[in-house]
Amino acid sequence: MSVVTAGLPQFDGSDDQDVDSLTIGRRVRQLRTERGMTLEELADAVGRAPSQLSMIENGRREAKLTLLQAIARALGSGLDALLQSAPLDERSTLEIGVERAMRGQTFQALGIAPFRVGKSVPDEALRAMLALKDEIERLRDERAATPEEARRANVALRRLMRGQDNHFPELEEQARALLASVDHPGGPLTQRTASDIAAHLGFTLHYVPDLPHTTRSVADLKNGRLYLSSRLTAKGDPRTAVLQALSSRILGHAEPRSYAEFLRQRVETNYLTGALLIPEAHAVPFLQDAKSSRAISIEDLRDAYSVSYETAAHRFTNLSTVHLGIPVHFLKVHESGTITKSYENDDVNFPTDRLGSSEGQMCCRKWTSRVVFDVADKFNPYYQYTDTGNGTYWCTARVESSSEGDHSVSVGVRFDDTKWFLGRDTSHRGVSRHAVEVCCRQAPPELEAAWREASWPNVRTPRTLLATLPTGAFPGVDTTDMYEFLEAHAPR
């Protein structure tokens, strides 16, 4: 019969079993030392090898009940003295704590191999190891944001961006200084200039086929080498990958201590990358001329600087209010209808959760950002006026593909500012009452009654978006869309 059958927890690989074995072992050692017995003397008394008792004292072997009874008799003690859960002294507590840490995930993740905690190891060293382990776990837990923490961080960041009209002068200045250092004349940033920026910062570029799948780039800070995927040369914009990789170094980012700091760093990196690809000093006169001609176009900004539509749309929000006097909103919506990015300073009424976060919410099916998915013409921009509870807004949108499916990217303004944009003569109109529950977030009553208990969807929304979604029966599913589909395809 083993100790575990005498009332101790069954072994399941958890820390609790380690604690029991370690604690019992330390009690054996402590009582043996107090009696003035050597390990060899105790081993002779119980008829076992010293190496076997050493493993028991170190918590590396679980002793059977009969052996523990023999050990207790040899030490002149009762079995209960060995099976108590509390350690005998502070030193034993420290040793057990370090032993547990070495067997736990934190040390294993750091590649720290277990070692024997000998008597020569000072108490202070053990305390320092435990303190470092606790701090590592605290930082890890702090960065592992819950969905609610993620939404709170998003809300705080959006408020900051709105308060500054999404314009960050200090980042614009850093982009300006960096471009001047490589003698960039203005206009589109070439791949050669991106390489010059890397060289100016002390990096050489290396395109490799085996970049880790979970990374966009890897910087070797020791040797000044920046590794990027060789697939970038075949698809996508290699300039963006280079500049995003370098931006964290330019901005002096340290390891983020919280999800909010991680999010802020991502925004700063993307902002600086946009400011380098579309320099403020050159883009502002371009946009001012377009406004004077009443011909502002996100497509024209995209084409002038050879960037993606999303980059051009983002950059327009940086410059529109401060330099053109035009409040604006921006939406990026996954094909499932889920909002993944948003910004506004024009009082458009985005759907939000109780914390005020729009990321993870379902975009109204009547808005341009959703309607554009059903437009057959993917070459020309799609424009639409939408009447909302906050007034009428005009939007321009496009659909772009990514590894997580199609996304729509849209930029919109209030009706009074439509006069500055190409596409203002569109005949496309929509009416959104998303502030009213029945508009989108709840299916029409007759469809709800017919299909709620007779349907079960498998959500298409990417796993990476689900953490931000509000709770519900089927997070990320547009139930109205689903019920309409079922109604149309049901056998008659």
N, C-alpha and C positions, 0 to 999 in steps of 0.2 A: 504494500500500500504506500502511495506517495503522499507528500505533504498536502498536495492539492485536494486529495480525497478526504482530508481531515478538516475541511471547512474553508480553505483558502481558494481564491478564484482559479478556475480552470485556465490553462494556458491558451491564449488566443493571439499571441504576438503583440499585445498591447503593452503600454508602459506600466500598467498596474502589476503585471507579472514580474517585470524587471524590478520594480520597487520591492516586492515581497522577497525575491531571491537575494537582492542586494542587502536588504535590511537584515534578513536572517543571517547572511554571511558575515555582515559587520558585527552582529551580536555575538556570533561564535568567536570571531577574532578578538573582540573587546573582552569577553569573559576569559578567554584563554590567556590574554596578556595580563589581565588582572590577577590570575592564578599563578603567573610566572612560568607558564608552560610554553615550550617551544612547539612548533608545528609537528616536528618529528615525534615528540613525546605524546601529543594528543593522537597522532596517527597510530602509534603503537598501542595506545590504550583502547582504541576502537577497532583495531585490526584492519586498517586501511592504509593505502599509500599516501605519503605526504602530498604528492601532486594532486591527488583526488580531493583532499581537504582544502588545499590551496584554491582549487577551482570553486569549491563551495563558498569559501570565505570571500572570494572575489565576485560572487554572484553569477558565475559562469555555468554552474551546474545546479540543478534542483535536487536537493537531498530527499531521500525517501524517509518516511516517518520513523522506521526502525533505526536508521542511521542517526537521525536527529535525537532519538531517545538515548542512544548509546553515547553520543557526544554530550548530551546534557548530564548523564550520569558521571562521565569522566571529568566534567567540569564542576561537579558537585552542585548542580543547579537543576531546577525543574524545567520540563519542556515548555511551560508557559513563558519562561524568561526568554526563550529563543524565538517564540512566535509572536511576541509583542510587535506592534506595527511601528512604534516610535523608535528612532535611533537612540543610541545610548548617550552620545555626546556630540558637540558641535563638529568635531573633525569627521565623525562618521557621517553626519548630515551633509557636509561639504563633499566628501568622497562619493556618497550615493548620488548627490545632485550632478556631479561631473560625469559619473558613470552613466546615468540616465541620459544626459545631454549627448554623450558620445554615441549612444545607441539610437538617438532620436533623429528625426528628419532634418533638423537645422544643421547639425554637424555633418551629416551625410551629404547634404546638398552642397556644403562648402568643401567637400572632399577631405575632411579631417578624419584620418583613420583612428580607430580606438587605440588607446595605449594604457598601460598599467599605471595607476595612480599610486606611486610608492610613498613611503614615509618621508623621503627626502623632499617631496614637493611641498613648498610652504603653503600654509593656509591662505595667505594673501593671493598666491597664484590661482588657487582654486576659486576663491571669491571673484577674482577678476574674470576668469573663464565663464563663470555663471552669470556675471553681470553683462558680459559681452553677448552671451547667448540670449539673455532676456531682452537686450536692446535690439538685437537682430530680429527677434520674433515680434517685438513691438512695432518696429518699422515695417515689417512685412504685413502685419495685420492692419496697420494704418493705411498702407497703400492698396490693400485689397478692399476697394470700395464696394459697399453694398449698392444695389440699384438706387436706393433712396439717396445715398451719399453722392452717387454719380449725377443724379438729377439736380441735387442741391448745388453741386459744383458747376454744372452747366448753367443753371439759373444765375448764379453769381457772376460767371464769366460773361453771359449775354448782357447783364445789366452794366457791367464795366464797358463792354463794347458799345452799347447804346449810348452810354454817358459820354463817350468820346467820338460819337458818330462813326465808330469803327475805324478811326484814323489814329495811328500811333506815331507821333512825330519822331520819337527817339529811334524807332525802327527804320523810318524813312531816312533819317540822317545816317544810320549805319550802312544802309544800302547805298546811299549817295557816296559816302566816303570809300566804300569798297570798290564801287564802279570806277571812281576817280583813280584809285590806286593801280588799276589795270588799264587806264586810259580808254575806257569804254566811251565811244562817241555819242551814244544815245541810240534809240531805236531798238530793234530786236536784238536779243542777246544770243550770240552764236555759241555753238558747242566749243569752239576754240577759246572763246572768252570765259566760258565756265571752267575750262581746264586751266586758263591763266589765273582765275580766282583760286582754284585749288592749289596751284603752285605758289601763289602769293602767300597762302596760309600754311605752306610747308608740306603739301600732300601731292603724291603722284597717284594717278588713277589707274586701276587695274580691273578689267572686266573678265570675270571668271564664270565658268558654267556650273560650278558647284556651290554657289552662295547658299547658306542655310535658308530653307524654305520660309522660315518665320521672320526673316530679316529683309529689309529693302537695301541695306548697305551695311558694311562693317568697316569701322575705322581702326587701323593699327596705329595707335598714338605713339607707340615706341619707335616705330620705323617710318612714320609719316606716309603710310600707304592707305588708300581708300579703295575698298573692294566693292564692286557693283556687279550685278548680274549681266552676263553677256547677252541675255535675251533683250535687254533694254535697247540694244542697237537695232533689233529687228522690229520692236513694237514699242509704243509709248514715247515719252519725251525724255531722252537721257539727260538733258539739261536740268530738268526738275529733280531727278533722282540725285544728281551731284549736288545741287544747291541745297536741297533738303538735308542731305547728309552733312554738309559743311555748316549749315545755319546754326546747329546746336553748338558747334565749336566757336563760331563767331560770337554767339550770344553768351558764351561762358556757362552753359547749362550744367548743373551738377545733377547727381542722381536725385530724382524727385522724392520728396518726403511724404507726399500725400497725393491722392487722386486729383485734387484741385490743382496742385502744382504741376502734375503730369499734363493735365488738360491745358493749362496756361502755356506750358512749354510747346505743346503741339501747335497751338494757335500762333505763338510767336514765330515758330519755325516756318509755318505756312505763309505767314504774313511777310516775313523777310524774303522768302523765296519769291513771292509775288512781286515784291518791291524791286527785286533784282531783275526779274524777267520783264516787268513793265515799269520802268523807272518813272518816278513821280514827275521829275523835271521835264521829261519828254512827253509823258502821257497826258498831263493836265492841259497843255496847249492844244493837243490833239482833240481832247474831249470838249474843250471850250469852243473850238472851231465848229465841232459837230453840233453843239448846243446853239451856236449862233445861226447855223444853217437849219436848225430844227431837224437834225438827222442823226441823233445819237443812236448807236446800234452796238449791242454787245458783240455781234458777229464781226463788225468792222474792227472793234478793239482786239478781238481774237486774231483776226487775220493780219492786222498791222504788226503784231508782236509774235506771231507764230506760236501761240499757246493754245491750250485746251479751252473749250467754252467755259468750263467751271472755273478755271484760273482767271479768265477775263471777267466773269461775273463776280467772283470774289473781289477782284481788284477794283471793279467799278464801285462796289459798296464802300471800299476804302476812300475813294476820291470824290464820290458823287456829292455828298452833303457839304463837306468842307470846302471844296473847290467849285462846285457847280450850284450849290444851294438847293439841291434836290434830295429830300428824304427818300428812302428806298427800303425795300425788303428783298430778302433772298431766301430761297427754299431749295433744299435738295431732298428729293423724295424717292424712296425705293419703289420698285414696281409693285410691291405688295401694298403700297399706300402709306407706308411708315415714314414719318419725317426723320431724317438722319442729321440734317444740319439746318439751322435757321438763323436769321438775323433780321431785325426790323427797327427802324426809327421813324416810321410813317404811320404808326398807330393801327396797322393792320391787325385784325383779331385772329392770331394764331390759336389753334386748339392747344390747351395746356392742361397739365395735371394739377392736383391740389397744391403742388409746390411751385407752380408757375413754369415748369419746363415743357417745351414743345417737342424736344427730341423724344422719339419713341411713340408719339401720338399719331393717330390716323389723320392724314390730311383729308380735307373735305373732297368728296368725289366730284364736286362741281367746279373746283378750282382749276386753274390752268395747269398746275403741277400734276394733276391726275388726268385731266382730259387729254393732255398731249400724248399719253401712252397709246391712245386709240386713234391718233391721227396717222393716216397712211403715208403722207408726205414727210419723209424723214430728212429731206435735203434742205427745205426752206424752214425758216423759223416760224413758230406758231405764236400768234398773238390772240389775246382775249381780254375783254372787259368782264369783270365780275361784280355784280351788285351784292354787297354784304351789309350786315347790320351797322358797320362803321363807315359806310359810304361805298362808292364805286372805285375799284382799282383796276389798273391795266397791267398785264404781265406779258412777258416774252419768255418762251421756254424751249428747251431742246432736251432730247433723250440721249444719254451717253451710256455706253456699256462698261462694265467693270467685272472683276472676278466674282463679285457677289450678286451679279445680275444687273439689269438695266436700272438707271436712276434718271429722273428728270431734274434738270437744273433750271430754275426760273428766277427772273428779276422783275420786280414790279414797283409801281409808283401810284400815288393818288391820281384821281382823274384830272385834277387841275394841272399836274405836271406832265400829262401825256403829250402835250403839244411840242415837247422837245424831242420826241422819239420817232424813229421810223416805225411803221406798223400801227400808227394811231388810227388809221382809217379802216382797221379790220371790222368785219361785220360779225365776228364771233362774240357771243355774249353768254354769260351764265348768271345764275342767281344762287347764291349760297346762303343758307340759313343754318350754318353749322353750330351757331350758338344755341339753336333749338335742337333738343335731343333727337327729334325724328328726322332731321336733315340727313345725317350720315351715320352717326354713332349708334343709332338703333334702326333696325329694319322696319319697313312699313308693317303695321299691326297684322294685316292679313297674311303677309309672307312669314312673319314671325310665328304666327299661330300654326301655319301649315307645315313649317319645316324645322322649327327649333328642336323638337324632340325626335326628328327623323333624319338628322344629318350629323356628320362628324368629319370635320376637315383635318388635314395634316398641314400645318402652317408652313408657308414657303419662306417666310422672313428669315434672313441669315441668322445663325446662332449668335454672331457678334452683336446683333441689334436687340436680341431678346432681353438682355439684362436691363435695358432702359425702358422696356415696355411696361405699361401699367398692368396690374393683375386683372384676370378675367377668365372666363371659360376658355376662350381661344385667343390669347394675346397675339396681335398682329394679323388677325383674320378680319377682312371686311365682310361682315355677315350679310349685309344687304346684297353685295355682289354675289356671294355664295348662294343665297336664297333665290335670287333672280336666275342664276344659272340652273339651279335645280328645277325651278318652276318651268324654265324654257325647255329643258331636256327630259322632263318626266313623261313617261308613256301616257297617252291619252286613251 
